[in-house]
Amino acid sequence: MALAVEQNWPAKAPLDGLVITRYRHGLLTNRITVVEAGHPVPDESGEKAAQEILRRVKSLTPEDRLLALVSGGGSALLSLPSEGISMADLKSTTRELLRCGAPIQDMNVVRKHLSAIQGGQLAAACRAPVTALVISDVTGDDPTHIASGPCAPDPTTYQDALDILKHYEVRAPGAVMERLARGARGKIAETPKPGNKLFKRVENRVIATAQQSLQAAAKFFITHDIHPAVLGDSVTGEAREVAKVYGALARQIRHHGLPWEPPVALISGGETTVTVRGNGRGGRNCEFLLALAADLDGAAGIHALACDTDGIDGTEDNAGAYLAPDSLKRGAKKKLDPAKMLENNDGYGYFSALDNLVVTGPTRTNVNDYRVILVTGDG
């Protein structure tokens, strides 16, 4: 996004900026400084860069303009803990939230109330008009949820954050619980809410979405005489449970030609979740595919792909994986037990052994997950 701004900005017009991206995801820019930091768990590099961003934003005048480039991952990358919260506290809380199976919206409610810059607080610190260009990686495309909404009003509260931690049985550090409890009692100012007059000078413009990626995929399949069935851009839920539903639909098409005659591409976006109980490797897309493999049980004529559009499935080095009709048979020859590996959350290990990981490297665009199940008339 920063590189695109530089390439399209008038050469003689003033431009200065700083952006934060994931390690090994930076590009060479001339006028905008790029800092790499930790994701999905925040780190000190992100904290230092966020401090500098906030300092620069506070120095702007009403004659300037703040151009905020916001995309998925910003909740971790733009991490500036609020007063009384250490980076160690924030890291610990983030790790627990990532493991508990909470959807990203709930995670971000908590993170907004532990931040000095998110939940509309970046815009609140700025005297200049604000234009936020937003690439959505969340269901619903609401800017308040994308990167924890640094320039968007926050309708949630400290009490909401406490309720989320309780619901998912997250064991957060004492300093975190104390801050949230004080906020719930009204001892700490809330994040800026909808209706706050400061947002009269702020525009959040969503410029790319998951739905657009699904529509592009649908056009691709049409050109190959395959019917695209777009099942939605906001699929959520436990990855292994979503896989069972999709498996049932794929078998219905394969065996009965309903609700569509093959060949059909079942396309969906959104973000499933994984409640981590094992110690294996693998993100939500590999988990989805391993559960789908078990559900399909080697059904002929069904192929599947599940990847994160940013090129990183969770914390691994792959975007996702590919499932073929013979994957279970090939796995059995290698003495792989899909049920045990699923219980150990080791989807990465399973598909790595089959050489069926999808490795793209950083795509530098994140519009959430992309899943496709191709049901053919073959086999």
C-alpha positions as CSV (number, residue, x, y, z in Angstrom):
1,M,0.0,0.0,0.0
2,A,2.8,2.4,0.9
3,L,4.6,1.6,-2.4
4,A,1.4,2.3,-4.4
5,V,1.0,5.6,-2.6
6,E,4.5,6.6,-3.6
7,Q,4.0,5.5,-7.2
8,N,0.9,7.6,-7.6
9,W,1.8,10.6,-5.5
10,P,2.7,13.8,-7.4
11,A,6.5,14.1,-7.4
12,K,6.6,17.7,-6.2
13,A,3.9,17.3,-3.5
14,P,5.1,16.8,0.1
15,L,4.9,13.3,1.4
16,D,6.3,11.8,4.6
17,G,5.3,8.6,6.4
18,L,5.9,5.5,8.3
19,V,4.3,2.1,7.9
20,I,4.6,-1.2,9.8
21,T,4.5,-4.6,8.1
22,R,5.4,-8.2,9.1
23,Y,9.0,-9.4,9.1
24,R,10.2,-10.2,5.6
25,H,7.2,-8.5,4.0
26,G,8.7,-5.0,3.4
27,L,9.2,-3.4,0.0
28,L,11.7,-0.8,-1.0
29,T,10.3,2.7,-0.7
30,N,11.9,6.1,-1.1
31,R,9.7,8.6,0.8
32,I,7.9,6.4,3.3
33,T,9.8,4.5,6.0
34,V,9.0,0.8,6.3
35,V,9.4,-0.9,9.7
36,E,9.0,-4.7,10.1
37,A,7.6,-6.1,13.3
38,G,6.0,-9.2,14.9
39,H,2.8,-10.8,13.8
40,P,0.5,-12.4,15.0
41,V,2.1,-11.8,18.4
42,P,3.2,-8.2,18.8
43,D,6.7,-7.2,19.7
44,E,8.9,-4.3,20.7
45,S,9.7,-3.3,17.1
46,G,6.0,-2.7,16.5
47,E,5.7,-0.9,19.8
48,K,8.6,1.5,18.9
49,A,7.2,2.2,15.5
50,A,3.7,2.7,16.8
51,Q,5.1,5.3,19.3
52,E,6.7,7.1,16.4
53,I,3.5,7.1,14.3
54,L,1.6,8.5,17.2
55,R,4.2,11.2,17.8
56,R,4.1,12.2,14.1
57,V,0.3,12.2,14.0
58,K,0.1,14.5,17.1
59,S,2.5,17.0,15.3
60,L,0.1,17.5,12.3
61,T,-1.9,20.7,11.9
62,P,-5.4,21.3,10.5
63,E,-3.6,22.2,7.2
64,D,-2.1,18.8,6.9
65,R,-3.8,15.5,6.0
66,L,-3.3,12.1,7.6
67,L,-3.4,9.2,5.1
68,A,-3.8,6.0,7.1
69,L,-3.1,2.8,5.2
70,V,-5.0,0.1,7.2
71,S,-5.1,-3.7,6.5
72,G,-5.4,-7.0,8.3
73,G,-2.6,-7.7,10.7
74,G,-2.6,-4.2,12.0
75,S,-3.9,-5.2,15.4
76,A,-0.6,-6.9,16.2
77,L,1.7,-4.7,14.1
78,L,0.4,-1.3,15.4
79,S,0.8,-2.3,19.1
80,L,1.2,0.5,21.6
81,P,0.2,-0.8,25.0
82,S,-1.9,1.6,27.1
83,E,-0.6,3.0,30.4
84,G,0.0,0.3,33.0
85,I,0.2,-2.5,30.4
86,S,3.6,-3.9,29.3
87,M,4.5,-5.4,26.0
88,A,4.9,-8.7,27.9
89,D,1.3,-8.4,29.1
90,L,0.1,-7.7,25.6
91,K,2.1,-10.7,24.2
92,S,0.7,-13.1,26.8
93,T,-2.9,-11.9,26.3
94,T,-2.6,-12.1,22.5
95,R,-1.2,-15.7,22.6
96,E,-4.1,-16.8,24.8
97,L,-6.6,-15.2,22.5
98,L,-5.1,-16.9,19.5
99,R,-5.4,-20.3,21.2
100,C,-8.9,-20.0,22.6
101,G,-10.9,-20.0,19.3
102,A,-12.3,-16.5,19.6
103,P,-13.2,-14.8,16.4
104,I,-11.1,-11.8,15.3
105,Q,-13.9,-9.3,16.2
106,D,-13.8,-10.5,19.9
107,M,-10.1,-10.5,20.0
108,N,-10.0,-7.0,18.8
109,V,-12.5,-5.8,21.4
110,V,-9.9,-6.8,24.0
111,R,-7.0,-5.4,22.1
112,K,-8.6,-2.0,21.6
113,H,-9.0,-1.6,25.4
114,L,-5.4,-2.4,26.0
115,S,-4.1,0.0,23.3
116,A,-3.1,3.7,23.3
117,I,-3.6,3.9,19.5
118,Q,-6.3,1.6,18.3
119,G,-10.1,1.8,18.7
120,G,-10.2,5.3,17.1
121,Q,-7.5,6.7,19.2
122,L,-5.1,7.4,16.3
123,A,-7.7,9.6,14.7
124,A,-8.5,11.2,18.0
125,A,-4.8,12.2,18.4
126,C,-4.8,14.0,15.1
127,R,-5.8,17.6,14.4
128,A,-5.6,17.2,10.7
129,P,-8.4,15.6,8.5
130,V,-8.0,11.9,8.2
131,T,-8.4,9.6,5.2
132,A,-8.1,5.9,6.0
133,L,-7.8,3.5,3.1
134,V,-8.8,0.1,4.4
135,I,-8.2,-3.4,3.0
136,S,-10.7,-5.7,4.8
137,D,-9.8,-9.0,6.2
138,V,-12.8,-9.4,8.5
139,T,-16.4,-10.5,8.0
140,G,-18.7,-7.6,7.4
141,D,-15.9,-5.2,6.3
142,D,-16.6,-2.9,9.2
143,P,-13.5,-0.6,9.7
144,T,-13.9,-0.8,13.5
145,H,-12.8,-4.4,13.3
146,I,-10.0,-4.1,10.7
147,A,-6.6,-3.7,12.5
148,S,-8.7,-2.9,15.6
149,G,-9.9,0.3,13.9
150,P,-7.3,2.9,14.6
151,C,-9.3,5.6,12.8
152,A,-12.8,4.2,13.3
153,P,-15.3,4.8,16.2
154,D,-15.4,1.9,18.7
155,P,-18.9,0.8,19.9
156,T,-17.5,-1.7,22.4
157,T,-16.6,-1.2,26.1
158,Y,-14.2,-2.3,28.8
159,Q,-17.0,-4.5,30.1
160,D,-17.3,-6.1,26.7
161,A,-13.6,-7.0,26.9
162,L,-13.9,-8.5,30.3
163,D,-16.9,-10.5,29.2
164,I,-15.0,-11.9,26.3
165,L,-12.1,-13.0,28.4
166,K,-14.5,-14.7,30.8
167,H,-16.4,-16.4,28.0
168,Y,-13.3,-17.9,26.4
169,E,-11.7,-18.6,29.8
170,V,-8.6,-16.6,28.9
171,R,-6.1,-16.3,31.7
172,A,-4.8,-12.7,31.2
173,P,-2.0,-11.1,33.3
174,G,-3.1,-9.3,36.4
175,A,-2.3,-5.9,34.9
176,V,-4.6,-6.6,32.0
177,M,-7.5,-7.6,34.2
178,E,-6.9,-4.6,36.5
179,R,-7.0,-2.1,33.7
180,L,-10.2,-3.6,32.1
181,A,-11.9,-3.7,35.5
182,R,-11.0,0.0,36.2
183,G,-12.3,0.9,32.8
184,A,-15.5,-1.0,33.4
185,R,-15.9,1.0,36.6
186,G,-15.5,4.3,34.7
187,K,-12.1,5.0,36.2
188,I,-10.4,5.2,32.7
189,A,-11.7,7.0,29.7
190,E,-13.4,4.9,27.0
191,T,-12.3,4.7,23.4
192,P,-14.0,7.2,21.1
193,K,-17.6,6.1,20.3
194,P,-19.9,6.5,17.3
195,G,-21.3,10.0,17.2
196,N,-18.2,11.6,18.5
197,K,-17.7,14.9,16.7
198,L,-14.0,14.1,16.0
199,F,-15.1,11.6,13.3
200,K,-16.6,14.5,11.2
201,R,-13.1,15.0,9.9
202,V,-12.4,11.3,9.4
203,E,-13.2,9.1,6.4
204,N,-12.7,5.4,6.5
205,R,-12.9,4.1,2.9
206,V,-12.8,0.3,2.3
207,I,-10.9,-0.3,-1.0
208,A,-10.6,-4.1,-1.1
209,T,-12.7,-6.9,0.3
210,A,-13.0,-10.7,0.5
211,Q,-16.1,-10.5,-1.7
212,Q,-14.0,-9.0,-4.5
213,S,-11.6,-11.8,-4.4
214,L,-14.4,-14.4,-4.6
215,Q,-15.9,-12.6,-7.6
216,A,-12.5,-12.7,-9.3
217,A,-12.3,-16.5,-8.6
218,A,-15.8,-17.0,-9.9
219,K,-14.9,-15.3,-13.2
220,F,-11.8,-17.6,-13.5
221,F,-14.0,-20.7,-13.2
222,I,-16.5,-19.4,-15.6
223,T,-13.8,-19.1,-18.3
224,H,-13.0,-22.8,-17.7
225,D,-16.7,-23.9,-18.1
226,I,-17.0,-24.6,-14.3
227,H,-20.1,-23.3,-12.5
228,P,-19.0,-21.1,-9.5
229,A,-21.1,-21.3,-6.4
230,V,-20.1,-18.4,-4.1
231,L,-21.1,-19.5,-0.6
232,G,-20.2,-16.3,1.1
233,D,-17.4,-14.0,2.1
234,S,-18.0,-14.3,5.9
235,V,-17.8,-17.9,6.8
236,T,-16.9,-18.3,10.5
237,G,-16.8,-21.1,13.1
238,E,-14.5,-23.9,14.1
239,A,-12.5,-25.0,11.0
240,R,-13.2,-28.7,11.5
241,E,-17.0,-28.1,11.9
242,V,-17.2,-25.9,8.8
243,A,-15.3,-28.7,6.9
244,K,-18.1,-31.2,7.8
245,V,-20.8,-28.9,6.4
246,Y,-18.8,-28.3,3.2
247,G,-18.1,-32.0,2.9
248,A,-21.8,-32.9,3.0
249,L,-22.5,-30.3,0.3
250,A,-19.7,-31.6,-1.9
251,R,-21.0,-35.2,-1.6
252,Q,-24.6,-34.1,-2.4
253,I,-23.4,-32.5,-5.6
254,R,-21.1,-35.4,-6.5
255,H,-23.7,-38.1,-6.0
256,H,-27.0,-36.4,-6.7
257,G,-26.2,-33.4,-8.9
258,L,-28.0,-31.1,-6.4
259,P,-28.2,-28.2,-6.0
260,W,-25.9,-28.0,-9.0
261,E,-24.7,-30.4,-11.6
262,P,-20.9,-30.9,-11.7
263,P,-18.5,-29.5,-12.5
264,V,-19.0,-27.0,-9.6
265,A,-16.5,-24.9,-7.7
266,L,-17.7,-24.1,-4.1
267,I,-16.0,-20.8,-3.3
268,S,-16.0,-19.1,0.1
269,G,-14.1,-16.6,2.2
270,G,-14.1,-15.4,5.7
271,E,-12.1,-16.7,8.7
272,T,-12.6,-19.9,10.5
273,T,-11.1,-20.4,14.0
274,V,-9.2,-23.2,15.7
275,T,-9.3,-24.0,19.4
276,V,-5.8,-25.2,20.0
277,R,-5.6,-28.4,22.1
278,G,-2.5,-30.1,20.6
279,N,1.0,-29.1,19.9
280,G,1.2,-29.7,16.2
281,R,1.9,-27.2,13.4
282,G,-0.8,-25.8,11.2
283,G,-3.1,-22.8,10.7
284,R,-6.8,-22.8,10.2
285,N,-6.7,-23.6,6.5
286,C,-4.7,-26.8,7.0
287,E,-7.0,-27.7,9.8
288,F,-10.0,-27.2,7.6
289,L,-8.5,-29.4,4.8
290,L,-7.5,-32.2,7.2
291,A,-11.0,-32.3,8.6
292,L,-12.4,-32.2,5.1
293,A,-10.2,-35.1,4.1
294,A,-11.5,-37.2,6.9
295,D,-15.1,-36.3,6.1
296,L,-14.8,-37.0,2.4
297,D,-12.9,-40.3,3.1
298,G,-11.3,-40.4,-0.3
299,A,-14.4,-39.5,-2.4
300,A,-13.6,-39.5,-6.1
301,G,-13.8,-36.3,-8.1
302,I,-13.5,-33.9,-5.3
303,H,-10.5,-31.6,-4.9
304,A,-10.0,-28.7,-2.5
305,L,-7.7,-25.7,-1.8
306,A,-7.7,-23.5,1.3
307,C,-5.3,-20.6,1.7
308,D,-4.9,-17.3,3.5
309,T,-4.7,-14.6,0.8
310,D,-1.7,-12.9,2.6
311,G,0.4,-16.1,2.0
312,I,0.6,-17.0,5.6
313,D,-1.6,-19.6,7.2
314,G,-1.5,-18.7,10.9
315,T,2.2,-18.6,11.9
316,E,3.6,-21.0,9.4
317,D,5.5,-20.4,6.1
318,N,2.7,-21.7,3.9
319,A,-0.4,-20.0,2.6
320,G,-2.4,-23.2,3.0
321,A,-2.6,-26.6,1.3
322,Y,-4.2,-28.7,-1.4
323,L,-6.4,-31.8,-1.0
324,A,-6.7,-34.4,-3.7
325,P,-9.0,-37.4,-3.9
326,D,-6.0,-39.7,-3.2
327,S,-4.6,-37.7,-0.3
328,L,-5.8,-40.1,2.4
329,K,-4.5,-43.1,0.4
330,R,-1.1,-41.5,0.0
331,G,-1.1,-40.5,3.7
332,A,-1.8,-44.1,4.7
333,K,1.2,-45.3,2.7
334,K,3.3,-42.9,4.8
335,K,1.6,-44.3,8.0
336,L,-0.1,-40.9,8.7
337,D,-3.1,-41.0,11.0
338,P,-5.3,-38.1,9.9
339,A,-7.6,-38.4,13.0
340,K,-4.7,-38.2,15.5
341,M,-3.0,-35.5,13.6
342,L,-6.2,-33.4,13.6
343,E,-6.6,-33.8,17.3
344,N,-3.0,-32.6,17.6
345,N,-3.8,-29.6,15.4
346,D,-1.1,-30.8,13.0
347,G,-2.6,-30.1,9.6
348,Y,0.7,-28.6,8.4
349,G,2.6,-31.8,9.3
350,Y,0.1,-33.9,7.3
351,F,0.1,-31.9,4.1
352,S,3.9,-31.3,4.4
353,A,4.4,-35.0,4.4
354,L,2.3,-35.3,1.2
355,D,4.2,-32.4,-0.4
356,N,0.8,-30.6,-0.7
357,L,1.5,-27.4,1.1
358,V,0.8,-24.2,-0.9
359,V,3.8,-21.8,-0.5
360,T,3.4,-18.5,-2.2
361,G,5.6,-16.2,-0.1
362,P,4.2,-12.8,1.0
363,T,1.4,-11.6,-1.3
364,R,1.3,-8.3,0.7
365,T,-2.5,-8.1,0.3
366,N,-4.8,-9.6,3.0
367,V,-8.5,-10.1,2.2
368,N,-8.8,-13.1,4.5
369,D,-9.1,-16.8,3.6
370,Y,-9.9,-18.3,0.3
371,R,-11.4,-21.8,0.0
372,V,-12.5,-23.7,-3.1
373,I,-13.9,-27.2,-3.4
374,L,-13.9,-28.5,-7.0
375,V,-16.5,-31.2,-7.6
376,T,-16.1,-32.8,-11.0
377,G,-17.8,-35.6,-12.9
378,D,-14.6,-37.6,-13.1
379,G,-13.6,-40.8,-11.3
